[in-house]
Amino acid sequence: MSAPGVTTAAALDEVHILWTSEGMSCDGDTVSVTAATLPSIEDVVLGLVPGLPKVHLHNKVLAQQVGDEFMAAFHRAARDELGPFIFVVEGSIPNEKINGEGYWTSMGNDPVTGEPITVNEWIDRLAPRAWAVVAAGTCATYGGIHAMAGNPTGCMGLADYLGKDFRSAGGLPIVNVPGCPVQPDNFMETLTWLLYQAAGMAPMIPLDEQLRPTWLFGKTVHEGCDRAGYYEQGDFAKDYNSPKCQVRIGCWGPVVNCNVPKRGWMDGIGGCPNVGGICIGCTMPGFPDKFMPFMDEPPGGTVSSAMSSAYGGMIRRLRGITNTTVNEEPRWRHNRPKLTSGYAPRWPQR
């Protein structure tokens, strides 16, 4: 008997992963995912994670096939001949309705006409047939760098293109895993959840209103940051050499949903504030437009940090007094003939 809430209707024992990074992309998310360890992409593909379906990965950076041989799986999926698959989209989705006489981006050629097939066409063909659709990285999730003000391509995120009400063939909404690039273990943990769900061994993946996995993006950078205690005490860095809170030199951590300070970047090591970098909000739907110019104190930061400085400064001084007190041993600890700890025996000592 399955556990309550576990998906069993579409239990799969073999799944293809069709991964396109031919949106407006630098392939940074694919490169980042190669650094994952919990689990690694190799562990998933080689079947070393217990309970997962057999996985066939089709990603141009990690593929052994090239050209038409690599594209064959995508064409088969479009004809409903491949079998169950998860469709991973990396890169922003351009608006091909404003491409003039050309096209913004494409992947492969149409075998009949020889003309390039745009990424938009691939999304139209594959997304409705996919068991699950995953947007990898901030470009694919919310548009990212390519969608910033002044861009000529009309770029957008996958949910802007397909609509937030989109549901895959497996009945799932789009799953967004933002990051510029995506944190490798965040992506692989999400993919592993989906594979367990496909195998009927996990409940529906929990997503927030922005379609992000809730357990990964439910807290802010600030809530997981080693520097947060300095903020509470109103103790702020004045330059990037300081270990103190970086809000006054441009960190957006208090209002950005991201787990990098807790998780680190590679195998628990690194992560922006952990290594002296400010948070610039790269996991957020408003990135980059709403977070520019970088390196400036965030709007509202002056007011909140001034209040924290006044309140926190007083708290810091009071804690300093207490710190000095508890850094001394109690006075009854001595090597003299009289007991001064306050111990009162119930009967005379011999």
N, C-alpha and C positions, 0 to 999 in steps of 0.2 A: 504493500500500500504506500502511496506517495505521501509526503508531508503536506500539510495544508498549504494551499497556494502554489504548489509546484506545477509547472506546465508539463503535461503529459500527452496532450492531444497530438502534438507535432514532434514527438521524440525522434531525433535523427541520429544515425550512426555514422554519417559521412557528410562533410560540409566543405564546400569550396569557399575561398575568400578571394573575391575579385576586388583588387585595390587599384584605383586610378589616382595618379598624382598629376594628371594633365590639366587640372584646373589651373588658375593663376597661382603658381606654386613654385617654391624653391626646393622641393623634395626634402625639406628639413625635418618634417614629421617622420618620414620613412627612415631617415638617417638616425633620428633620435630613438626610434623604437628598437633599433638594433642594439641599443645599450640596456634594454630592459633585462631585469633579473628575476622579477616576481610576477609571473614566470617570464622566461626569455622566449622570444619568438621561435628559437630553435627547439625548446622543450615542447612547445605546442605542436609544431609541425612534425616533430619526430615521435609524437605520441607518448611523451614521458610524463604527462600530467594525467593522473588517474581519472577515469570517468568521462574524459572528453571524447567527442566524436573524432573520427579520422579527419584530418584537416589537409586540404590542398591549397597552398598559397600561390596566388598569381599577382606578383608585384614586380614591376619592371626592374627596380634596383636590385631585388633579391632573386630574380628569375634566372634559370639556366637557358630558357628558350629566348629567341629573339625574333623580331619581325612578325611575319604571318603566323609562325608557330606559336608565339606568345599571344597574339591576338585571337587565336582560334577559340580559346575558352570564353572570351567575351562574346564572340559571335554565336557560339553555341548557347550561352545563357540567354541571349536575346531571342533565340528561337525556342526557348524552353526545352533544350536538349541536354543541359549540363547537369541538372539535379539541384538540390537545395544549395543556396549560396548566401553569404553575407557580403554586401556591397559596401566597400570602404571608399569614401571620397576624400581626397586631400587637395586643398587649393580652393581659391574663391571661384564662384560661378559667374562668368561674365554675362552680360546681356547681349545675346546675339541678334536681338532685334535692332540694335543700333550699330552694327558692325560695318556699315557702308557696303562696299562691294566685296569684302573679304570675310574673314572670320577671326575671332579672338584666339581661340585655342582648339586643338583637335587631338584625337588619338586614333591612329590607324586610318586606313582608307576603306571606302566601300568596295567590296569585291566585285560588284557589278559595274559601277560607274567609275571607280578609281578615284573618286573625290574624297577629300578628308572628311572624317566623321567628327563633328564637334563634340566636346564634352557634354554639352547640353543635350545632344541627341542620345548619347550613351546613358545619361541620367534618365531621360524619358523612357528609354527601352528597358533599362535594368532595374531601376528603383521599384517599380510596381511588382516586379517578379521576385525581388530579393526577399529572403526570409527575414533579414534585418538590414537596416541601412545605418551606417555609422559615419559621422563627419569627424575627421581626424585633424586637429589643429584649429587655431582661431580663424584662419582664412576660410576653411570649409564650414566652420560652425556659424560665424557671424560676418564674414567678409574680410576682416582683418586689414592688413596693410594695403592690399590692392583695392579695397573699397573705400579708402579714405577720401575726404573732400578733395575735389579737383581731379579725380581719376577720370579718364575718358572711356572706360570700359563698362561702366554701370555695374561693377561687381557687387556680389551679394553672397550671403551664406546659403547653405543648402536648404534650410527651413524657409528662407525668403523665397527661394526658387520653387520648392515643392509645396510650401504651405505648412504651417504648424499643425494642421489637422491631418497631415499625411499619415497613412498607416501602411506598413509593409505587408507582404504576403503572409508573414508570421503574426500579423496583428500588432506590431510594435510601432511606436512613433520613431522619428529620427532620434538617434542617440548621439548627442554632442559631447565630444571630449576636447575642450579648447586648450590652448597653450601655444606659444610662439617661440619654439616649437612645443608640441605636446610633451608633457613629462612622460618618459617611456613606460614606467610602471603603471601610471594612471591609465594609459591606453591599453596595455596588455591585461591589466586587471579587469577592465571593462569588457574587453574582447573575451576573456576567459569566462566571465559571468554569462555573456550571451551564448557562448558555446555550451556551458552547463545547462542553460535554459533550453537550448535547442535539443539537448540530450534528455530533457525532461527531469533534470536533477536540480533545478533552481527555480525560484519564483520569478515573476515579472520583475525586470530590472527597475529599481526606483529612480525616477528622474524628477528634477525640479521644474519650475515653470519655464526655464530656459533650456530644458531638455538635457541637462547635465546630470550625471550620476550623483545622487544626493550625498553619498558617503564620502565622495571625493571633494565636492565643492560646497558643502554645507557650512563651512566655517571660513572666516576671513584669514588672510595672511597674518594679520596682527594677532589673532587668537592663537596661532601656532608658532609665533616668532620668539626666538630667544631674547630679542631686544625689547619685548613688550613691557617688561617690568620697568625699564627706564622711562617709557612713556608715562606709565602710571605715576612715577615719581617726578615727572616733569624734568627729566634729565635728557637733553637732546644733543645729538652730534652736531658739530659745526662744520665738519668736513668728512670726507670718506675714509679717513684713517681711524676714525673713532669707533669703538664697539657699542656706542650708545644708540638710542632710537634715532632713526633717520628721517622722520616726518618733515623736519624743517629743511632738509636738503633734497626734498622731492619724493619721498616714499609714499605711495598710495595704499600701503598695506592695511590700514584700518577699515577700508571700504571695498576691498577686492577679495572675491571668492577664489581661493587657491590654497592648496595644501603643501606647497613646495617647502616652506620652512620646516615642517614636520617630516616630510618624506625625503627631503634632499633631492638630488638629481640623479646621480648614478650610484646605485647600491648604497643609498642612504647618505652619500656625501654630496656637498654642494647645495645649490639652491640660492636664489638671488640675495636675500638679506643675510643668509648664513655666511656668505663670502664677501660681504661689504657692498653689495649692489642694492639699489633701491628697487622697490616694486613699481613697475610702470603700467600695471593693469592688463597684461597681455592675455589673460584668460577671460576678459570681460567683453560683453556684447558692444560696449561703447568704445573699444580700442580700435585705432589709436586716437581718433578725433577728440574724445572727451578727456583724454589724459595728457594732452599736449598744451604747452611745451614741457617736455621732460626736464627733470632736474630742478624745476621750480616747486616751491611749496604748494601743495594742493589747495584749491579753493576751500575755505573754511578751516584749513589747517592753522592759519594764524590765530583765529579765535579759539579753536579747541586746544591748541598747544599753549596759548597764553593762559587759558584757564588751568590747564594741567600744570603749567609751570608754577602758578601761584599756589594751587592746592597741593600739588606734588612736592613743591619745594619745602613746604611746612612738614608734610608727612616724612620727607627724606631726612629732615633734621631730627624729628622725633625718633625715627627709626635708628638714626645714628647714635642717639643717646642710649637707646635700648641695646643696640649692637655692642657698644662699649661695655655696658653692664653685664651682658651675658657672655662676654669674652673674658670675664674674670671668674675664678673658682670661688665657691662659697667660703666664707671665712672660717667655718668649722673644720675645714680640711687642713689640719696641721699636725705636726709631730710633737705635741706637748702633753704633759701628764693629765690634763683635765679634758673631759668630753664636753664639747660645746654644741653638738648637733641638735640638741633639744630632746634627745632620747631620754625617756623617763621609765626605768625598769620597774616592774610590778613587785619585785622582791629584792632585797639587798644583794649586791654582788659580792662574792667571796674572792 
